Amino acid sequence: MKVILSICEVTNTSYSKKDCYNNLYKVFSNHELYVLGDNLGEEFSLYIKKTNPTYFENKVRGRQRWMLDKLEFCINNFDDNDTLYLVEDDYLHNFGASILIDEGLNHSEYVTLYDHPDKYGQHPHKNPEIQGLGESTILFRTDHSHWKYTNSTTATFACKKRTLIEDVDVWKKHINKTGWWDYQTFIELRSKFRKIAVCIPGKSTHVHSSIMYSPFFNIDI
C-alpha cells in the first residue's frame, strides 16, 4: 500500500502535527510513505527526513493547491492496481488500521477508517442526510471488522489508483481557491454508483476537536 500524506505546520488541532506524523509512521510502518510537505520549516523538514520516508517533497502549496498536488502526484506515479491511502495531517490511527483497507476495498470503491460522529443522531451538527438515529445503510463484515456504507468522508480515504484516475474530473471539479469540498464530491461520486465504506468502530479519528473524534476511538499515541 502507498500512504500519501499532505502536511503543513499550521496547528488548530488537539494534537500536534508531529504527534500525527509519528502515529502514522508507526501504524503504517510496513507500507511505503510519501510525504508532500506544504511550506514546512527547516526543523520539521529535517525531522521528517530522519524517519526516511519513501519520498519527501516540500514546497508552498496552500488551501487550493495541496489537494490538486496530491491528486496529480498519485496519478503520475504508481500502478493502476496499487492501493492508495491519501491522508491529511490531522488524523490519528489505531494499530491494526492498515490491515482493514484492502478488506474494505473488496466491497467498495472508497474506504475510510474514520467513523464520522456527525453520521449519528447524537451529534449537534449532523450530516445533512442524517435523520433520526443515523444514516440508512447496509452493515457487513470482513475478517477483521464490521463495516457500513456511508454517504461521504473527508480527504483521508483509500482507493485503487485506477478508481482515482476514472474519477479525477469529479475530484478536480470540487476544488477551488477556498479549498476542497468533500461532501459535494462524494455526492457526485455516489450518483455515479461509487460506494464509500467505513469500518465500525473507526480505526482513525480526526483530531481537530474532541467533538469530531470517532465514537469509541481509543487514542493511544
N, C-alpha and C positions, 0 to 999 in steps of 0.2 A: 504494500500500500504506500502511496505517496501522500505525505502530510504537508500541506501548503499553508503556511502561517503568514498573515499580514500583521505587522506590529508597529506601533508608534509608542512614544513615551508619555503622551497626554493621558493622565490618570483621573478618571472620575468613577472609580470602582472601589469596592470594599476590600479588594486585594490588589497588590501591586502588579505591574506588568511583568516584573521579574518573577514573582510567585507563579503567575500564569504560565510564563515561559518554562520555568523549571518543572512544573507539573506536567505540561505537555511533553517535554523532552523525556521525562521518566516513564510516563504511561505508554508512550509510543516509541520506546527505545529500540524495538525490533523492526522499525519501519524507517523509510527514508524521509528526512525532514528538510523541507525547503523553506527558507525564511526570506520574506520580502519586507525589508525594513522601510519605514516611512520617516525619513529625516531623523534617524536615531543619532544621539550624541556619541562622541568617541568612546566614552566609558561603557555605555550599554552595547555598542557595536563590538568592542573588544570582548566583553563578557560573552556575547553570543558566539563569536568566533572561537573562543576557547572550548566551547562544547562540541565543536567540529560538526556542524550540521552538513548534510549532503550538499547544500547550496545556500549561499547567503548573498544578498544584494541589498544595498541601502541607498536610497535617493529620495528626493522630495516627491510626494505623491498627492496628498491632500484628500479632501472629502469625496470628490468625484473620481479621482484617478486610481485610488487604491484597488477598487473592485474591478475596474477595467484592466489594470495591470495584472491582477491575479487571473482573470479570465484569459487574457492573451498569453500569459505565461503557461497556463495549463494547456491551451490549445496548441501552442508552438513546441511543446515538449510531451514526452510520454507516448505510450502506445494506446491505441483505441480501447483496448480491453482492460487497461490499468484502472484500479480503484483509486479515486482521488478523494482526499478528505480536506476540504477547504475550511480553515479555522480562523476565527477572529482572535484578537489578543486579550479578550476579557472573559475567558471561559476557564473553568477547572474541570478535570475529568477524574473519575474513579478508575483505579486499576481494574483491568478486565474489560474496559471500554472497547479496546481495539478489536477484540475477537467478534464483537457484535456487528460491526459494519457490514462485512461480507454476508453474514446471515440475513440481515435486513434487506440487502440489495438483491437477494434471491427472490424477494416478494414485492419489490418496489423500485422505481427508478431513482428516487431520492431517499436518503436516510438521515435522520438527526438523532443524536444521543441526548438532546436537550428536551425534556418534557416541560413545555411552557406552562407555567402556573395559570396564565390567562386563558387556558383552554378549559378551565373548571369554574363552576358557578360561584365558588367562594371568593374568587379574585375580584378586587374592587374595580379593576379596569379590564373587563373581559374582552376577549377577541370578538370581532363583530358577528361571527357566525355562531356564537355560543348562546344556547337557550337552556334555561333550567340548570341541571347539574353539570352539563358538559356538551361535547360535540357528538353527533351521531356518527358512528364509526363501525369498523369491523375489528374485533380482537382476535389475534392469532399468536402462536408461539413458535419459537425456534429452539434449538438445542440448549441455549443459554439464557433465554429471556422471553417474556411476553412482549407483545407489540400492539400498537394500534395505528390505523391510518389517520393522519391529521391534515388540517386544511392549509397549513403554512408552517414555515420556520424562518430562521434568521439566515445570515450569510455564513453560518457554521453548519456545514452539511457535507454529506458524501454522495458520490455518484460515480458512474463509469465515465471515462473520458469521452467515449462515443456519444453518451447522453448529453454531455455538456456541449459538444460540437453541434448536435442536432438542435439544441435549444438556445444556442448563443444569441440569436437575434432577439429572443424574448428577454434574456438577461440584460442585454445592452439597451433595450427599449426603455427599461425602468431605472436607468442610471441617469442622473442629471447633476447639475452643479451643487445641489443641496445634499447629494448622497445617493444611496441606493434604496429603492422602495421594495422591501422584501415581500410584504403581504400581496401587493399588486402583482408582483412577479409570479408568485405561486398560484394566485387566482387564475392567471392566464395559462400557466402550465397545466393546471387541473382541467382547464377547458380543452386541452389537447390530450387528455386522458393520462397524464402523468400522475403517479401516486407518490405520496410522501409518508414514510413510516417512521415512527418514533418508538424506542424501547421504553417500557414502563416497569418499574420506576426508571427515571432518566439516569444515565451514566455520565452526564455532563451537566453543568449549570452555568448560566450567565451570572456574572458577579457584579453587575452594575449596581445593584442594591439588593437587600435581602428579600424584597417583595418579588424579585424576579428569579429567586432560587427554584430549581426543580423540586417538586414535592418529594419529601423523604430522602433528599440527597445528603449524603454524609460527606462533609468537607473535611478531608484529611490530607493536608499537603506537607 
